[in-house]
Amino acid sequence: MLRRRGALLAWGLAFALALTACDNAPPTSDDPVPGGELRVAVRDLGSLDPATATGRGAMLVVSQLFDPLTTVDPKTGFAGPGAASAWTTAPDGLSVTFTIPPAKFHDGTPVTPADFKAAFDRITRKATNSDVAFQFEAVKGFHQVKIAGTAQTLAGVSAGPTTLTFLLDRPFQELPLYLAHPALGPLSKSMAAKPAALQAHPIGNGAFKMAADRSSDSIMLQRYDDHAGSTALLERIQVRLVADGDQGWRDFLAGRTDVAEVPAEAIAGSQARAGRSGFGPFWAALYYGMNLKNPNFAKAEVRKALSLAIDRKQIADVVYGGTKEEASGIIPRGIRGFSDNACADCARDTERARSLIATAFGGRPPEMIIDHLNASPSAEVAQAIAGDLQEVGLKVALRAHNSTDYLKLLQAGGHQIAELGWLAEVPSPDGFLAQQLRTGSPNNHTGFADPTFDTYIDRARASANETDRLMAYSAAEKRAFELMPMIPIVFFRNHVGVAPKVRGLSIDGAGLFDATGIWIAAS
């Protein structure tokens, strides 16, 4: 999976204007008012180092502490200004220059373009082992730093007094959107000198700063009034670790928490208490991919038969308890370029699946192995798929792996039918298509290599016209389904409860929110 997570939502200006308009009126429950504390329950609160932070809790904190170069417009899904006020792309698409206006870190020191370069170099180094590094795959020197480990700095990133320039190996018009990843903020000199401090008290450039060192189960953030962008209305954000989703929901119902995940069993009746602002598409999908180097999967008809055999509705409704959506394509809902029913062979048709298998193997199909993670719900999904494949006449065995061994298996190409997932931090179709299926991509675990698909991807990446770019990505997705190297299973969804007194909060597709526009209504 591509880690992690999300782009900041640009709500601040609208609320600043609303506040100005109401300066002469007495506050009411519907008027934005400064102050107050937002209490958020999370089930994970691991590393606060942007390079290694994973999970909704840690990334939520990182996204408030750091401003990346760009943001994501919540209405269009396009890149907008963040820490960079503007950018220009060369006519050949091989360089992009960002203008970075004056700003300050939380310790009062100036933010410079060199601080962004320092962060990007550190994230990309092979020794850092950061999945965020793949945001820079198009940048010159990426392979030497991330893959080979023969360099320590990205040759294609250069910092001037007020600008940061990226030189690319190939045109990549989605780069400004990729740079909205919340982990791609600048690295202050104090943090660069002592990176271990990022775990206890990160110093960033965002709208909130650490009020104190983190504890084992909570983090308190305080508004940073010298923020270069919108000044937040909230005074504080408390992020608190809970043992499980049920505990967070109990706290929410009791009024001890303002934002919490809704457990699967509570979703159906939660709208009156949870509102709808925390419900919507999550930029993630589960797939199963075939190892195309294995002769069992050499024929596209076999791969399509596997897809036609799978009961996605049963998996979404029963295994996931109705918290997921049947996948209808590679690009999930909420991502630019999503299309309903992009995959014609993703609707269950057991009769056609049996026919394709019989034709391909002459009535003597080989045993197939499903490789999957040994955790729940991965094991249950694998069991459901195995049952579906057996129903259409296939012999199937299950092979479970821990996460470390599973990654090694994928990298070594020792898998057969493998559980794959993709989680995006920004709403670009490129990650779901190119990262997983383009020839030579480090994240291509199927071995898929198709010149036609690659041509569509390259055309999309090079096109400065949004319509043309999405048409090329759509053509790439269509081509992938003609050959079916990867089978979509389910799309993910957000289910987050937001207390009625909390205004201006909207969860994005990465499961995060921009707190600068949030306020607490008077009771």
N, C-alpha and C positions, 0 to 999 in steps of 0.2 A: 504493500500500500504506500501511496504517496503520503508522507507525513509532514506536517500536520499544521496548521489548520487555518484557516479562514481569513477572510479579508474584513477590514473594518467597514462598518456601514456609515454613510455620511448623513447622519440625522442632525448634527450639531447646528448648522446654519438655520434650518427651519425653526428650531426651538429658540435660538438666539433672537431671531426676528419676532417670534411670538412673545418672548419675554419683554422685548423693547416696546412692542405695541401695547403691553399691559402695564407699563410703568406707572401710569396715573390712575389705575383702577385698583380697588381693593382685591386681594387675592381670593380666589374661590377654588373649589376642588378641581376645577378644570384649567386653572392658570398655572403655567410652569413656575415653580418656586425653587430657589437655591437651598441647598442644605440637605440633611437627611442621610440615612445609611441604607444601602441595598445589601440584603443578605442572600447569599447564593449557596446552595448545597451542591456538592459534587461528589462523585464516587472515586475520583482519582486526583491525586495532588502530588505528582512526582517531581521530576526535574524542572527547575525554573530556568535552566540554561536554554536559551532559544534554539541552540543547535541540536539539543537532545530532548527537548520537551515533547511529550506525547500525551494523548488523552485530553478530554474536554476540559478538565479542571486546570491542569497546568497551562494549556494553551489559552484558556480564558484569561488567566493572570498575565501571561506574556503579551496578549493582544492589548491589554490596557497599559502595560508598562512601556511598550515600544511602538513607535510609529515607523512603518516601512516607507519606502519611497513613494508608493502609490496606494490607493484604496480601490475598492470595488463599488461602483454605483449600484445600490440595491435594486433600482428599477430596471436598468438596462443590462447589468452584468459587465459593463465596460470598465476599463481602468480610468481612475480620476486622480487628481493630485493628492499626495499625502505629504511626507516630509520633503518631497520634491515638488516644486511649484509648477514645473512644466518640463517637457522633453521634446526632442526632435529626432526623427529617424532619417538617416541618409537615404537618398534616392535609390541606392542599390540595396537597401535594407540590411547592410552589413555593419552598421554602427548606430548606436542610440545614445544620445547625450542628455543627461538629466541636470536640471538647474536646482541647486539646493540652497534655499534662503537661510538667513541666520536663525539659529535655534540654540537651546541650552539643554544639557542633560540635567537630571534631577540633582546632581551635585553642584550645579551652577557653571560647569565648564562648557565651552562652546562645542556644538556638534559640527563636524567638518565632513566633507566628502571622503577624506581619508579614513574616518571612523566607520563609514559604510564599507569601504574596501576591506578594512581589517576584519570586520564581521564576516564578509562574504568569503574571504580567503580561509578563515578559520573553519567555517561551516563546510567548505568544499574539501578540505584536506582529508585524505583517506583515513588517517588515524582518528579523526573526529567521529567517523562512522555515523554521519548524519544523513537521513533520508531527504532532508530539506535541500541538500546539495543538488539534487536533480533539477531544481528550478534553473540551474545555470548550465544545463547540458549543451545549449547552443553557443555558449561563450567560449572564445578561444582559450585554450589551455585547460579546459575542463577535464579531458581524458587524462592528461598528465598528472593533474592534482588528485582527482577523485578515484579514477580507475587504476592507473599505473602507480601512483604515489611517487612519481619521480620529480615532482615540483611541489612547492609549498604555497605558491601564490598564483592566482588566475592572471595569466598573461594578458587576457582581454579586458581587464578592468583597470582603469587608470583614473586617479583622482587629481583634480585641479583645485584651485582656491575655492571655487564656487560650483564646480561641475563634477559629475561622475560619468565617465564614458565607457560603454560596453562595445567591444569589437567581437563580432560573431563569426563563427565558422560557416554559417548559412543564414539566410534571412529568417527572421522569426518575429512576426508582427505581434505575437501574443506575449512577448517579453514584458512589456509594461504591466500586463495583468498578472503574470507569474510573480512579479516583484511586489505584489500586494500581500504576499504571504506574511503573516504577523511575526514570524521568526526572523524576518529579514530586516530588522532594525539595525541601527549602528551599534558598535561596540566602543564604549568609552575607554579612555586610556587607563583608568583605574581598574576596569574589568579586564582589559587585555593583559595588564600586569599581574592580576590575581584572578584568573577565571573561576577558581573554586568559589569565590564570593558570589557568583551568579546563583548558586544554590540557596544561599541564605538571604541575600539582600541585593537583588539585581538593580543596577542603576541604568535607567533607560531614558528615552526622550518623549514618552507618551503623556497622555492627559492625566494619568494617575501614577503615584510613586509609592514605594513601600513605606508604610507608617512605622514599621519596626521589622526586625528580623522575623522570618517565618517561624512558626512553631510546627510541631509534627502533624497537627490536624487543622490548622487554620492560617490564613493570610489576611492581613488588614492592609488595604490600599487607601491612600489619602489623595484628594484632589491636588493636582500640581498647577498652581496658578500662573506659573511662567511658561506654560505650554504654548508652543508656537502656533498651534491650531486652535480649535474651539476650546474654550474653557468649560469644564464640566459643571453641571448644576449640583450633582451629588457631592456631599462632603467626603463620604467614605464608601468603600465596598468591602464587605466581609465575605471571604470565600472559605467555606467550612467543609471539611471532609466528613462524610457520613459512611457508615458501614456498608450500606446497600441502598438500592433505590427505594425500598419500602420505608426505611428510616427517614430518608429525605422527604418522601411524600407525607408521612405522618407529621413531620415537623411543619410542612407546608400547610396541611389542613388545620394544624393547631395554631397557625400564625407565627411560628418561630422562624420561618424561612420565607423569603419572597419569591425565590426562583428555584425550582427543583424539577428533576425528571419525573415524568408520570409513569409508574409501573404499568406493564402490559395489561394486567387485570383491571386497572383503574381507568384505562383510556376511554372506554365506551361512555362512562358517565362523568367524565372529568370536565366537560366544557364549561359548566356553570361556575366551577371553582377555579379552573386553570386558564380560562380565556382561550384565544386562538392564535395569539401572536407568537407562541412558541411551537406551533404545529406547522409542518411543511416539509418539503423535500430536503433530504440530507445528501450532500454531494459524495455519495458512496454507492458502490454496487458490489455484489458477490457474483463471481463467475466460476465456471469450471473450464479448464483448458486442457486440451489433449497434447501430448508430446508427439509432434509430427515426425520425429525421427524414428518413432516406433512403427513398424510396418502394420500393426493392427489399425492404425489411424491414418494410413496413407491416402485413403479415398475420402473425398469430401462427402460422399453419400453416407458413409459410416458415421461421420461426425454429425451430419444433419439428423441421422436416425437417433443418435443419443439425445440430441436436443428435443426431437419430437416426442421422445419417450417420457420426458421429465414433466411431472405435475407441479408446476410452479405455484399454483394457487394453494395446493395442499401444503407446500413448504411455507408459503407466506402466512397462511391462516393458522395452521396447526403447529408447525415447528416453531415459528416466530410469534405465535399468538396474536396475529393480526397487526403486528407492529411494522411489517415490511410490505412492499408492493411487488407484485409479479413483474419481473423485468421484461421489457419489450424491445430492448436494444442495448447497445454498448454504452451510449451516452445516456446517463440517467436524467430523470426529471429535475428541472432546476438549473441544468447546465445549458449554456447557449448551444443551439443546434439540436436540442432534444426533439425527437419526433415520435409520436404515438405509433406503435406497431411497426417500428423500423425493421423488425425481424419477422419475416413471414414464416420461418420454421421454428419459432419459439412458442407456438400454440400447440398444446398436446394433441397428438394424432398417433395413437398406438398402432393402428392398422397400417399406416404408411411406414412407421418405424420398423415394424416386423418385415414388411416387404423389402425395404432397403437393406436390412441386415441379411435377409435370406439371399438376395441377389449378390451382395458383396462377398459373402462367405460360403455360398453354395450349400447352405443348411448346416454348416459345421463352424459356427463362430468360436473364436478362441476365448479363453478366460481373460477378463479385463480387470485391472486393479484400480481402485479409487484411492488416491493418496489424499490425506486430510490431516488437519491439526487434531490433537487428541483432547481438546477442550470442548466444552459446550458453548454454543449450539453447533459447532462445526461437526461434531460426531453425529448428532441427530440429523443434520442436513445430509451428510454422506450416507447414512443409513437409508434415508428416504429415497435418495437418488439411486442407490443400489437396488432397492425394491422395485423402483420404476423400470430400471434396465432389465432386471430379471423377468419382469412381467412381459417384456417383448422378446424374450428368448435368449438373453445373454447370460453368460456365466460371469459372476462378479465377485471379487474379493475386496475387502476393506483393509487398508494399511494406515494406521495412525502414527503420528510423529509429534514430538515436542517441537516448540517453535524454532529452536536452534537447529535441530536436525532437519527440520522441514525446509528451512532456507537453504541449507547445504544440499539437500536432495534436489531442489529446484535448480540451483546453480550448476550442479553436476549433470543435470539432465537425466536423472534416474527415475523420474516419475512417469506415470501413465496418464490417468485422468486426474487432474490436480485441482484442488481448491485454490482459487485465486481471488484476490480482492483489490479494489482500488478506492482510495479515499483522497479526495482532492481538497485543497485549501482555497482554491480560487476556481471560479466557474468557467474553466476552459475545456473545450472538447479535446484538446491536444493530449492532455494527460491520459484520458481514457482510451484514446485511439493510438496515438503515436508511441507513447511510452510503453504500452503493452504489446503492440503488434508491429511496429516498424522494424524492418531488417536491421539487426545489429544493436537494437536498444538494449541497455543493460537490464531492463525490466521485462524484456520479452522472454517469457518462460515456456512458450509453446514451440519456439523454433520456426515460427511463421516467417516466410520470406517471399514476398510477392511484389514484383516490380510495379505492377499497376497500382496496388495499394500505396506503395511508397511514393509514386508520382502524384497521387491525389494529396497525400500528406504534405509533400514538398510544395505543391501548388498552394495549399491552404496557408502554410507557414509564410510563404512569400507574398501573399496578396494583401495589399494595404486596404482593399475594399472589403468591408465587413460582410456584405452579401455574398460576394464571390468567395470569401474565405469559408463561410459556413456551407456554401454549396459544395466546395471541395471536400470539407470534412464529411459532409453527408454522403458524398460519392465514395469516400474511403470506407465509411461504415457499411454502405451497401455492398461494396466489394468484399469486405470481410465476411458478410453473411452469405455471399455466393460460395465462399470456401469454408466457412464455419470452423476456424481454428479454436474459437473460444465460445462458450455457451453462457449467455446471461441467465442468472437465476432469480435474484431479487434486487430491487432498489431499496435503499434505506430511507427512513423518515425521522424527523425530529418530533419528539413528544415532550415538551417542556412546559411546566405550569408556571404562570406569571400572576402574582397577586394583583387584584383589581386596583390597588392604590399605586402600583408601579406604572408609570406612563412613559411612552416613547421607547419602550424596549421591544425589539424585534429580533428573533433568532435568525441568523443567516444559515446558508447551506453547509457551513462548516461547524454548526452548532455553537456559534459565538455571537456576541453582540458588541456594538460600540456604545460604551456607557456615557459618552459626552452629552448625548441628548436625553438621557433618562432623568426623570424627576419623580419625587414621591408626593402624591396628591394629599392635600390636607384632609384630615378625617372629619 
